[in-house]
C-alpha cells in the first residue's frame, strides 16, 4: 500500500528579538546616583533611607490603590508588559521597509500567491496577518478596514497599560505622606526623649521620600516610555499596512519604497559647505554658489 502523505505543518514564527534599553537602565542609574550621592555629600548614610517598613507602606498602599482603580486583567497585562520599559525590540523601520520591498519584488515577479510559503513564518504578527489576508485574496478595502481595527485595538490596549503606571505615579506620593504621618504618630509617644524624637521624625519622612522618588523615577517615566513604544509601534504598523496595500495593488517596488521612506525618521546626511575659491590677484573673491533645489 502506498504510504499515507503526512500533512505539512506550518512553520511556527520566531519571536522578535529584543535587547536591553540602555536609556532606561542608564536613566535609573543616573537618578539613583544623583540622589544617593547628594545624600552622602551631605554627610548622610544609606542606612538613613533604608527603611523596609516605609517601603512596605508605600509599595503596598500604591498596589492596593491601583488594584481598586484598574480591572484585574488590565493590571496583569500591565505587569507583563513592564518588560517593554527595560527591553526594546530589535526590529526597526528600515528592516521592515526592506522586508516589504522583498515581498513586493517577489509578488511582482511570481504573483502574490508566491508569498504564501513565507507568510506563516513572519515573526511580526501584524505583518503576518496582513500578508496572509493579501495572499488569500481579501478585498483591499476589507483588508485595510480589518488592519486599521487591529491598530486601533492594540493602541487602546497599550494606552490602558500605560495608565496603570501613571495611576501608580499619582498614588505613591500620597501614600508616602500617609506613611510619614504614621511615623509621626509613633514619635509622639516618645516626646519625653528629645533624641528619640529627632530620630523618629527623620525615619518618618523616609516614607515620603519613597513615595515621591518611586513616582518620579519609575512609575511616571515607565508610563511615558510605554507610550513612546506605542507611538513607534503604531507608525510601523501604519507603514506596514501601506506596504501591503502597495503589494496588493501591484505597484512598482521602487514606488513602494518611496512611499515607505516617508515613515523612516532617520535624518539625512548634513550637507558640507563648499569652500570659497581664492581670488586671483586684483580680482574680488568669488562668492559660493547657491545650492540647487534638488541638492
PAZAPA-4460 file (N, C-alpha, C; in steps of 0.05 Angstrom, whole numbers, plus 32768, in hexadecimal, padded with zeros to 4 digits):
% residues 295
    n_x    n_y    n_z   ca_x   ca_y   ca_z    c_x    c_y    c_z   seq   type   mol
   8011   7FE8   8000   8000   8000   8000   8012   8019   8000     1      X     A
   8009   802D   7FF1   801A   8045   7FF1   8018   8053   800C     2      X     A
   802E   805F   8013   802F   806D   802D   801D   8085   802D     3      X     A
   800F   8089   8043   7FFD   80A0   8046   800D   80B9   8049     4      X     A
   8008   80CD   8039   8018   80E6   803B   8012   80F4   8056     5      X     A
   8027   80FD   8062   8024   810C   807B   801E   8129   8076     6      X     A
   800B   8134   8086   8005   8151   8082   801D   8162   8089     7      X     A
   8021   8176   8079   8037   8189   807E   802E   819D   8093     8      X     A
   803D   819E   80A8   8037   81B1   80BE   8044   81CC   80B7     9      X     A
   8035   81E1   80BA   8040   81FB   80B5   8056   8202   80C9    10      X     A
   806A   820F   80BF   8081   8216   80D0   8078   822B   80E4    11      X     A
   807F   8227   80FD   8078   8239   8112   8089   8252   8110    12      X     A
   807C   826A   8112   808C   8282   8110   809E   8286   8128    13      X     A
   80B6   828F   8123   80C9   8294   8139   80C2   82AF   8146    14      X     A
   80C7   82B0   8160   80C2   82C8   816F   80D5   82DE   8167    15      X     A
   80CC   82F7   8167   80DD   830D   8160   80F3   8311   8175    16      X     A
   810C   8314   816C   8121   8317   8180   811F   8332   818E    17      X     A
   8129   8332   81A6   8129   834B   81B6   8144   834F   81C3    18      X     A
   8149   8368   81CB   8163   836F   81D7   815E   8382   81EE    19      X     A
   8170   8384   8201   816C   8396   8218   816A   83B3   820F    20      X     A
   8158   83C2   821B   8155   83DE   8215   816A   83ED   8227    21      X     A
   817F   83F5   821B   8195   8402   8229   818C   841D   8235    22      X     A
   8179   842A   8227   816F   8444   8231   8161   8441   824C    23      X     A
   8150   842C   824E   8142   8428   8268   8156   8421   827E    24      X     A
   8167   840E   8278   817A   8405   828C   818D   841B   8295    25      X     A
   8197   842A   8282   81A9   8441   8288   819A   8457   8297    26      X     A
   8180   845B   8290   8171   8470   829D   816C   8469   82BB    27      X     A
   8165   8451   82C0   8161   8449   82DC   817B   844B   82EC    28      X     A
   8191   8442   82DF   81AB   8443   82ED   81B4   8460   82F3    29      X     A
   81B0   8472   82DF   81B7   848E   82E3   81A6   849A   82F9    30      X     A
   818C   8495   82F9   817A   84A1   830D   8181   8497   8329    31      X     A
   8186   847D   832C   818D   8472   8346   81A8   847D   834F    32      X     A
   81BB   847E   833D   81D6   8488   8344   81D4   84A6   834C    33      X     A
   81C4   84B5   833F   81C1   84D1   8346   81B5   84D5   8362    34      X     A
   81A0   84C6   8367   8192   84C9   8381   81A2   84BF   8398    35      X     A
   81AC   84A6   8395   81BC   849A   83AB   81D7   84A8   83AD    36      X     A
   81E2   84B1   8397   81FB   84C0   8398   81F8   84DA   83A7    37      X     A
   81E1   84E8   83A2   81DC   8500   83B1   81D9   84FB   83CF    38      X     A
   81CB   84E5   83D6   81C8   84DD   83F2   81E3   84D9   83FF    39      X     A
   81F5   84CB   83F2   820F   84C6   83FE   821F   84DF   8400    40      X     A
   821E   84F1   83EC   822C   850A   83EE   8222   851C   8405    41      X     A
   8209   8518   840C   81FE   8527   8423   8204   8518   843D    42      X     A
   8218   8506   843C   8221   84F7   8454   820B   84E5   845F    43      X     A
   81FA   84DB   844D   81E7   84C7   8455   81F1   84AC   844E    44      X     A
   81E1   8498   8453   81E8   847C   844D   81D1   846E   8440    45      X     A
   81D7   8458   8432   81C2   8449   8425   81AE   843D   8439    46      X     A
   81B7   8439   8452   81A5   842E   8466   818F   8441   846D    47      X     A
   8193   845B   8468   817F   846F   846E   8166   846B   845D    48      X     A
   8169   8460   8445   8151   845D   8434   814B   843F   842F    49      X     A
   8159   842E   843C   8154   8411   8439   8140   8408   844F    50      X     A
   8126   840D   8449   8111   8406   845C   80FD   83F3   844F    51      X     A
   80FE   83DA   8457   80EC   83C6   844B   80CF   83CC   8451    52      X     A
   80C9   83D7   8469   80AE   83DE   8470   80A2   83F3   845E    53      X     A
   80B2   8408   8459   80A9   841D   8447   80A4   8412   842B    54      X     A
   80B6   8401   8421   80B2   83F5   8406   8099   83E4   8405    55      X     A
   8094   83D6   841B   807C   83C5   841B   8062   83D6   841B    56      X     A
   8062   83EC   842A   804B   83FD   842A   8046   840A   840F    57      X     A
   805B   8414   8402   8058   8422   83E9   8050   840F   83D2    58      X     A
   8060   83F9   83D0   805A   83E7   83BA   8040   83D7   83BE    59      X     A
   803B   83CF   83D7   8022   83C0   83DC   800A   83D2   83D9    60      X     A
   800B   83EB   83E3   7FF5   83FD   83E0   7FF0   8405   83C3    61      X     A
   8006   8409   83B4   8003   8410   8398   7FF7   83F9   8388    62      X     A
   8000   83E1   838D   7FF6   83CA   837F   7FD8   83C6   8385    63      X     A
   7FD0   83CA   839E   7FB4   83C8   83A5   7FA3   83DC   8397    64      X     A
   7FAC   83F5   8396   7F9D   840B   8389   7F9A   8405   836B    65      X     A
   7FB0   83FB   835E   7FAF   83F4   8342   7F9B   83DD   833D    66      X     A
   7F9B   83CA   834F   7F88   83B3   834B   7F6B   83BC   834D    67      X     A
   7F66   83D0   835E   7F4B   83DB   8360   7F44   83EA   8346    68      X     A
   7F57   83F9   833B   7F52   8409   8324   7F4F   83FA   830A    69      X     A
   7F60   83E5   8307   7F63   83D7   82ED   7F57   83BC   82EE    70      X     A
   7F49   83B4   82D8   7F40   8398   82D6   7F57   8385   82D7    71      X     A
   7F53   836D   82E3   7F69   835B   82E8   7F76   8352   82CE    72      X     A
   7F67   834B   82B8   7F75   8343   829F   7F88   8358   8294    73      X     A
   7F7F   8372   8296   7F90   8388   828C   7FA9   838A   829D    74      X     A
   7FA6   8387   82B8   7FBD   838A   82C9   7FD1   8373   82C4    75      X     A
   7FC7   835B   82C0   7FD9   8345   82BB   7FE8   8349   82A0    76      X     A
   7FD9   8353   828C   7FE7   8359   8272   7FFC   836F   8276    77      X     A
   7FF6   8382   8287   800A   8398   828C   8023   838D   8299    78      X     A
   8020   837A   82AC   8038   836E   82B8   8047   835D   82A4    79      X     A
   8039   834E   8293   8047   833E   827F   8054   8350   826A    80      X     A
   8048   8367   8264   8054   8378   8250   8069   838B   825B    81      X     A
   806F   8388   8275   8084   839A   8281   809F   8395   8275    82      X     A
   80A3   837D   826A   80BD   8378   825D   80C3   838A   8246    83      X     A
   80AE   8396   823A   80B3   83A8   8223   80C1   83C2   822C    84      X     A
   80C1   83C8   8247   80CF   83DF   8251   80ED   83DA   8251    85      X     A
   80F5   83C1   8257   8111   83B9   8259   811C   83AC   8240    86      X     A
   810A   83A2   822F   8113   8395   8216   8106   83A3   81FE    87      X     A
   8115   83A5   81E9   810A   83B1   81D0   810D   839D   81B9    88      X     A
   80FA   839D   81A7   80FB   838A   8191   8111   8391   817E    89      X     A
   811F   837C   8175   8135   8380   8163   812C   8388   8146    90      X     A
   8112   8384   8140   8109   838C   8126   8108   83AA   8123    91      X     A
   810C   83B3   810B   810D   83D0   8106   80FC   83D6   80ED    92      X     A
   80F7   83F0   80E9   80E9   83F9   80D2   80F7   83F1   80B8    93      X     A
   8112   83F4   80B8   8121   83EE   80A0   811F   83D0   8099    94      X     A
   8121   83BF   80AE   811F   83A2   80A9   8104   839A   809E    95      X     A
   80EF   83A7   80A9   80D4   83A1   809F   80D0   83AA   8082    96      X     A
   80DC   83C1   807B   80DA   83CB   8060   80E8   83B7   804D    97      X     A
   80FF   83AD   8055   810E   839B   8043   80FE   8381   8040    98      X     A
   80F2   8377   8056   80E2   835E   8053   80CA   8362   8041    99      X     A
   80BD   8379   8043   80A6   837E   8032   80AE   8381   8014   100      X     A
   80C5   838D   8010   80CE   838F   7FF4   80D5   8374   7FE8   101      X     A
   80E0   8362   7FF9   80E6   8347   7FEF   80CC   8339   7FE8   102      X     A
   80B8   833B   7FF9   809E   832F   7FF3   8091   833B   7FD9   103      X     A
   8094   8355   7FD7   8089   8363   7FBF   8096   835A   7FA6   104      X     A
   80B1   8357   7FA7   80C0   834E   7F8F   80B8   8332   7F87   105      X     A
   80B6   8320   7F9B   80AF   8304   7F95   8092   8302   7F8B   106      X     A
   8080   8312   7F97   8064   8311   7F8E   8061   831C   7F72   107      X     A
   8071   8330   7F6A   806F   833C   7F50   807A   8328   7F3A   108      X     A
   808E   8318   7F42   8099   8305   7F2F   8089   82EC   7F2C   109      X     A
   8081   82E0   7F43   8074   82C6   7F44   8057   82C6   7F4C   110      X     A
   804C   82DE   7F52   8031   82DF   7F5C   802F   82DF   7F7A   111      X     A
   801A   82EA   7F85   8018   82ED   7FA2   8015   82D2   7FB0   112      X     A
   800A   82BE   7FA1   8007   82A3   7FAD   8022   8297   7FB4   113      X     A
   8037   829F   7FA7   8052   8294   7FAD   805C   829B   7FC8   114      X     A
   804E   82AE   7FD6   8057   82B6   7FF1   804A   82A4   8006   115      X     A
   8039   8291   7FFE   802B   8281   8011   803E   8270   8023   116      X     A
   8053   8266   8017   8066   8256   8026   8075   8266   803B   117      X     A
   8078   8280   8037   8087   8291   804A   8075   829E   805F   118      X     A
   805C   82A1   8058   804A   82B1   806A   8048   82A6   8086   119      X     A
   8046   828B   8089   8042   8280   80A3   805B   8280   80B5   120      X     A
   8072   8285   80A9   808B   8285   80B9   8094   82A1   80C1   121      X     A
   8084   82B5   80BA   808C   82D1   80C1   8088   82D5   80DF   122      X     A
   809D   82DF   80ED   809B   82E2   810A   8087   82F8   8113   123      X     A
   8085   830D   8103   8073   8323   810B   8056   831B   8106   124      X     A
   8045   8319   811B   802A   8310   8118   8019   8322   8106   125      X     A
   801E   833C   8107   800E   834E   80F6   8014   834A   80D9   126      X     A
   802E   8349   80D2   8035   8344   80B6   802D   8328   80AD   127      X     A
   802F   8315   80BF   8027   82FA   80B7   8009   82F9   80B1   128      X     A
   7FF9   8306   80C1   7FDC   8306   80BD   7FD5   8315   80A3   129      X     A
   7FE1   832C   809F   7FDA   833C   8087   7FE3   832D   806E   130      X     A
   7FFA   8320   806E   8004   8313   8056   7FF3   82FA   8051   131      X     A
   7FEA   82EC   8065   7FD9   82D5   8061   7FBE   82DD   8055   132      X     A
   7FB3   82F3   805E   7F9A   82FD   8053   7F9E   8304   8036   133      X     A
   7FB5   8310   802F   7FBB   8318   8014   7FBE   82FF   8002   134      X     A
   7FCC   82EB   800C   7FD0   82D2   7FFD   7FB5   82C4   7FF8   135      X     A
   7FA3   82C5   800C   7F89   82B8   800A   7F76   82C6   7FF7   136      X     A
   7F7E   82DD   7FEC   7F6E   82EB   7FD9   7F58   82FD   7FE5   137      X     A
   7F5D   8305   7FFE   7F49   8317   800B   7F47   8331   7FFD   138      X     A
   7F2F   833B   7FFB   7F2B   8355   7FEE   7F3B   836B   7FFB   139      X     A
   7F47   837D   7FEB   7F5A   8390   7FF6   7F4D   83A2   800B   140      X     A
   7F34   83AB   8006   7F27   83BC   8019   7F21   83AD   8033   141      X     A
   7F19   8394   8031   7F13   8384   8048   7F2D   837E   8058   142      X     A
   7F43   8379   8049   7F5D   8375   8056   7F65   838D   8066   143      X     A
   7F63   83A4   8059   7F6B   83BD   8067   7F5A   83C2   8080   144      X     A
   7F40   83BD   807D   7F2E   83C2   8094   7F35   83AF   80AB   145      X     A
   7F3A   8396   80A5   7F41   8382   80BA   7F5B   838A   80C8   146      X     A
   7F6F   8392   80B9   7F88   8398   80C6   7F87   83B2   80D5   147      X     A
   7F77   83C6   80CB   7F74   83DF   80DA   7F66   83DA   80F5   148      X     A
   7F53   83C7   80F5   7F47   83C0   810F   7F5B   83B3   8121   149      X     A
   7F6D   83A3   8116   7F82   8396   8126   7F94   83AB   8132   150      X     A
   7F9B   83C0   8122   7FAC   83D6   812D   7F9E   83E4   8143   151      X     A
   7F85   83EB   813F   7F76   83FA   8154   7F74   83EA   816E   152      X     A
   7F6E   83D0   816C   7F6B   83C0   8184   7F85   83BD   8193   153      X     A
   7F9B   83B8   8184   7FB5   83B6   8191   7FBE   83D0   819E   154      X     A
   7FB6   83E6   8191   7FBD   8400   819D   7FAD   8405   81B7   155      X     A
   7F94   83FE   81B7   7F84   8401   81D0   7F8E   83EF   81E6   156      X     A
   7F97   83D6   81DF   7FA1   83C4   81F3   7FBB   83CE   81FF   157      X     A
   7FCD   83D8   81EF   7FE6   83E2   81F9   7FE2   83FB   8209   158      X     A
   7FCF   840C   8201   7FC9   8425   8211   7FBF   841E   822C   159      X     A
   7FAD   8409   822E   7FA3   8401   8248   7FB9   83F6   825A   160      X     A
   7FCC   83E8   824F   7FE3   83DE   825F   7FF4   83F5   8269   161      X     A
   7FF8   840A   8258   8008   8421   8261   7FFA   8430   8277   162      X     A
   7FE0   8431   8276   7FD1   8440   828B   7FD3   8432   82A6   163      X     A
   7FD8   8418   82A7   7FDC   840A   82C0   7FF4   8416   82CF   164      X     A
   800A   8419   82C1   8022   8424   82CD   8020   8442   82D2   165      X     A
   8010   8450   82C2   800B   846C   82C7   7FFB   846F   82E0   166      X     A
   7FE7   845E   82E4   7FD7   845F   82FD   7FE9   8459   8315   167      X     A
   7FFB   8445   8313   800D   843F   8329   801F   8458   8330   168      X     A
   8027   8466   831B   8037   847F   8320   8027   8494   832D   169      X     A
   800C   8494   832A   7FFC   84A8   8338   7FF6   84A0   8355   170      X     A
   7FF4   8486   835B   7FED   847D   8376   8006   847C   8388   171      X     A
   801D   8475   837E   8035   8470   838E   803C   8488   83A0   172      X     A
   803D   84A1   8396   8044   84B7   83A8   8031   84BA   83BF   173      X     A
   8017   84B7   83BA   8003   84BA   83CF   8005   84A3   83E4   174      X     A
   800B   848B   83DA   800F   8475   83ED   8028   847A   83FD   175      X     A
   803C   8487   83F1   8054   848E   8400   804E   84A1   8417   176      X     A
   803C   84B4   8412   8034   84C7   8427   8026   84B8   843E   177      X     A
   8015   84A5   8436   8007   8495   844A   801C   8486   845C   178      X     A
   8031   847B   844F   8045   846E   845E   8054   8480   8470   179      X     A
   8059   8499   8467   8066   84AD   8479   8055   84B4   8491   180      X     A
   803B   84B7   848D   8029   84BD   84A3   8028   84A6   84B7   181      X     A
   8028   848D   84AD   8028   8476   84BF   8042   8476   84CF   182      X     A
   8058   847D   84C3   8071   847F   84D2   8071   8494   84E7   183      X     A
   8065   84AB   84E0   8063   84C1   84F4   8051   84BA   850C   184      X     A
   803D   84AA   8506   802C   84A1   851C   803C   8491   8530   185      X     A
   804E   8480   8526   805F   8470   8538   8073   8482   8547   186      X     A
   807C   8497   8539   808F   84AA   8546   8082   84B8   855E   187      X     A
   8068   84BF   855B   805A   84CD   8570   8059   84BD   858A   188      X     A
   805D   84A3   8588   805C   8493   85A1   8075   8494   85B1   189      X     A
   808A   84A1   85A6   80A4   84A3   85B4   80AE   84C0   85B6   190      X     A
   809C   84D2   85BC   80A3   84EE   85BE   80B5   84F3   85D6   191      X     A
   80B7   84E1   85E8   80C8   84E5   8600   80E5   84E3   85F9   192      X     A
   80EC   84D6   85E3   8108   84D3   85DB   810D   84E3   85C1   193      X     A
   8119   84FA   85C3   811C   850B   85AC   812D   84FF   8596   194      X     A
   8142   84EF   859E   8152   84E2   858A   8142   84CD   857A   195      X     A
   8131   84BF   8588   8120   84AB   857B   810C   84B8   8568   196      X     A
   8103   84D0   8570   80F0   84DF   8560   80FD   84E7   8545   197      X     A
   8116   84F2   8546   8123   84FA   852E   8128   84E3   851B   198      X     A
   8131   84CC   8527   8136   84B5   8516   811C   84AA   850A   199      X     A
   8107   84AA   851A   80ED   84A0   8510   80E2   84B1   84F9   200      X     A
   80E5   84CC   84FB   80DB   84DE   84E6   80EB   84D8   84CC   201      X     A
   8105   84D5   84CF   8115   84CF   84B7   810C   84B5   84A9   202      X     A
   8107   84A1   84B9   80FE   8487   84AE   80E2   848A   84A2   203      X     A
   80D1   849A   84AE   80B6   849D   84A4   80B5   84A8   8488   204      X     A
   80C7   84BB   8482   80C6   84C7   8468   80D2   84B6   8452   205      X     A
   80DE   84A0   8459   80E8   848E   8444   80D2   8484   8432   206      X     A
   80BA   847F   843E   80A4   8476   842E   809D   848A   8419   207      X     A
   809E   84A4   841F   8099   84B9   840B   80AE   84B8   83F5   208      X     A
   80C7   84B4   83FC   80DC   84B1   83E8   80D6   849A   83D6   209      X     A
   80CE   8483   83E1   80C8   846C   83D1   80B1   8471   83BE   210      X     A
   809C   847E   83C8   8085   8484   83B8   808B   8496   83A0   211      X     A
   8097   84AD   83A7   809E   84C0   8391   80B3   84B5   837F   212      X     A
   80C7   84A7   838A   80DC   849C   8379   80D2   8487   8366   213      X     A
   80C2   8474   8370   80B9   845F   835F   80A6   8469   8349   214      X     A
   8097   847E   834F   8085   848A   833B   8094   8498   8325   215      X     A
   80A9   84A7   832C   80B7   84B7   8319   80CF   84AA   830C   216      X     A
   80D9   8495   8318   80EF   8487   830C   80E6   846E   82FC   217      X     A
   80D0   8462   8304   80C8   8449   82F7   80AC   844A   82EB   218      X     A
   8097   844E   82FC   807C   844B   82F3   8074   845D   82DC   219      X     A
   8078   8477   82DF   8071   848A   82CA   8083   8487   82B1   220      X     A
   809D   8485   82B5   80AE   8480   829D   80A7   8466   828F   221      X     A
   809F   8451   829E   8098   8438   8291   807F   843C   827F   222      X     A
   806C   844B   8289   8054   8451   8279   805B   8460   8260   223      X     A
   806D   8473   8262   8075   8482   824A   8085   8471   8237   224      X     A
   8095   845F   8241   80A4   844D   822F   8092   843A   8220   225      X     A
   807D   8430   822E   806A   841E   8221   805B   842D   820B   226      X     A
   8054   8446   8210   8046   8456   81FB   8059   845B   81E3   227      X     A
   8073   845F   81E9   8086   8462   81D3   8088   8448   81C2   228      X     A
   8088   8431   81D0   8088   8418   81C2   806E   8415   81B1   229      X     A
   8058   841E   81BC   803E   841D   81AE   8040   842D   8194   230      X     A
   804A   8446   8196   804C   8457   817E   805E   844A   8169   231      X     A
   8074   843E   8171   8086   8431   815E   8078   841A   8150   232      X     A
   8069   840A   8160   805B   83F2   8155   8046   83FB   8142   233      X     A
   8037   8410   8148   8022   8419   8136   802D   8422   811C   234      X     A
   8043   8431   811D   8050   843A   8104   8058   8423   80F2   235      X     A
   8065   840F   80FF   806E   83F7   80EF   8056   83E8   80E4   236      X     A
   8040   83E6   80F3   8028   83D8   80E9   801C   83E7   80D2   237      X     A
   801A   8401   80D4   800E   8411   80BF   8020   840F   80A5   238      X     A
   803A   840F   80A9   804C   840C   8093   8049   83F0   8086   239      X     A
   8047   83DB   8097   8043   83C0   808E   8029   83BE   807D   240      X     A
   8014   83C9   8087   7FFA   83C9   8079   7FFC   83D6   805E   241      X     A
   800B   83ED   805D   800F   83FB   8044   801F   83EA   8030   242      X     A
   8033   83DB   803B   8043   83CA   8029   8033   83B2   801E   243      X     A
   8023   83A6   8030   8012   838F   8027   7FFD   8399   8012   244      X     A
   7FF3   83B1   8016   7FE0   83BC   8003   7FED   83BF   7FE7   245      X     A
   8006   83C9   7FE8   8014   83CC   7FCE   801A   83B2   7FC1   246      X     A
   801F   839D   7FD1   8024   8382   7FC6   800B   8378   7FB9   247      X     A
   7FF4   837B   7FC6   7FDA   8371   7FBB   7FD4   8380   7FA2   248      X     A
   7FDA   839A   7FA1   7FD4   83AA   7F89   7FE7   83A4   7F72   249      X     A
   7FFD   8396   7F78   8010   8390   7F63   8022   83A7   7F5C   250      X     A
   8027   83B9   7F6F   8038   83D0   7F69   8055   83C8   7F66   251      X     A
   8064   83D8   7F58   8080   83D4   7F54   808E   83D6   7F6F   252      X     A
   80A1   83C3   7F76   80AE   83C3   7F90   80BD   83DE   7F95   253      X     A
   80C7   83EB   7F80   80D4   8404   7F84   80C0   8419   7F8D   254      X     A
   80A8   8419   7F82   8094   842C   7F8B   808B   8426   7FA8   255      X     A
   8089   840C   7FAF   8082   8405   7FCA   8098   840E   7FDE   256      X     A
   80B1   840B   7FD6   80C7   8415   7FE7   80C5   8433   7FEC   257      X     A
   80BF   8442   7FD7   80BD   845F   7FDA   80A7   8466   7FED   258      X     A
   8091   8458   7FED   807B   845D   7FFF   8082   8456   801C   259      X     A
   8090   843F   801F   8096   8436   803A   80AD   8446   8047   260      X     A
   80BF   8451   8037   80D5   8460   8042   80CB   8479   8051   261      X     A
   80B3   8482   804B   80A9   849A   8059   80A3   8493   8077   262      X     A
   80A0   8479   807D   809C   8471   8099   80B6   846D   80A8   263      X     A
   80CC   846E   809A   80E6   8469   80A7   80F1   8483   80B3   264      X     A
   80F4   8484   80CE   80FC   849D   80DB   811A   84A3   80D9   265      X     A
   8129   8491   80CC   8146   8495   80CB   814D   84AF   80BC   266      X     A
   815C   84C1   80C9   8162   84DA   80BC   8176   84D7   80A5   267      X     A
   8175   84E9   8092   8187   84E8   807B   81A3   84F1   8083   268      X     A
   81B6   84EC   8072   81D1   84F4   8077   81D4   8512   8074   269      X     A
   81E2   851F   8086   81E5   853C   8084   81F6   8543   806C   270      X     A
   81EF   8558   805F   81FE   8562   8047   8217   8571   8050   271      X     A
   822C   856C   8042   8245   857A   8048   8246   8594   8038   272      X     A
   8250   85A8   8046   8252   85C3   8039   8269   85C2   8024   273      X     A
   8264   85CE   800D   8278   85CF   7FF8   828C   85E5   7FFF   274      X     A
   82A6   85DE   7FFC   82BA   85F2   8003   82BA   8609   7FEF   275      X     A
   82C2   8621   7FF8   82C3   8639   7FE7   82DD   8638   7FD8   276      X     A
   82DC   863C   7FBE   82F4   863C   7FAD   8304   8655   7FB3   277      X     A
   831E   8651   7FB3   8330   8668   7FB8   832F   867B   7FA0   278      X     A
   832F   8695   7FA6   832D   86A8   7F90   8348   86AD   7F83   279      X     A
   8347   86B1   7F69   8360   86B7   7F5B   8369   86D3   7F62   280      X     A
   8383   86D8   7F5F   838D   86F3   7F66   837E   8709   7F56   281      X     A
   8374   871C   7F64   8366   8732   7F57   8349   872D   7F52   282      X     A
   833E   8715   7F59   8322   870F   7F54   8314   870A   7F6F   283      X     A
   82FA   8711   7F72   82EC   870C   7F8B   82E7   86EE   7F8E   284      X     A
   82E5   86E5   7FA7   82DF   86C9   7FAD   82C4   86C1   7FA2   285      X     A
   82C2   86A9   7F96   82A9   869F   7F8B   8298   8693   7FA1   286      X     A
   827F   869D   7FA4   826E   8692   7FBA   8266   8675   7FB3   287      X     A
   8260   8665   7FC8   8257   864A   7FC2   823D   8649   7FB4   288      X     A
   823A   8635   7FA2   8221   8633   7F93   820B   8627   7FA4   289      X     A
   81F3   8631   7FA0   81DC   8627   7FAF   81D6   860A   7FA7   290      X     A
   81CF   85FA   7FBB   81C8   85DE   7FB5   81AF   85DC   7FA5   291      X     A
   81AE   85C9   7F92   8196   85C5   7F82   8180   85BA   7F93   292      X     A
   8167   85BC   7F89   8150   85B3   7F99   8151   8596   7F9F   293      X     A
   815D   8586   7F8D   815E   8569   7F92   8176   8560   7FA2   294      X     A
   8188   8573   7FA9   81A0   856B   7FB8   8199   8565   7FD4   295      X     A
***
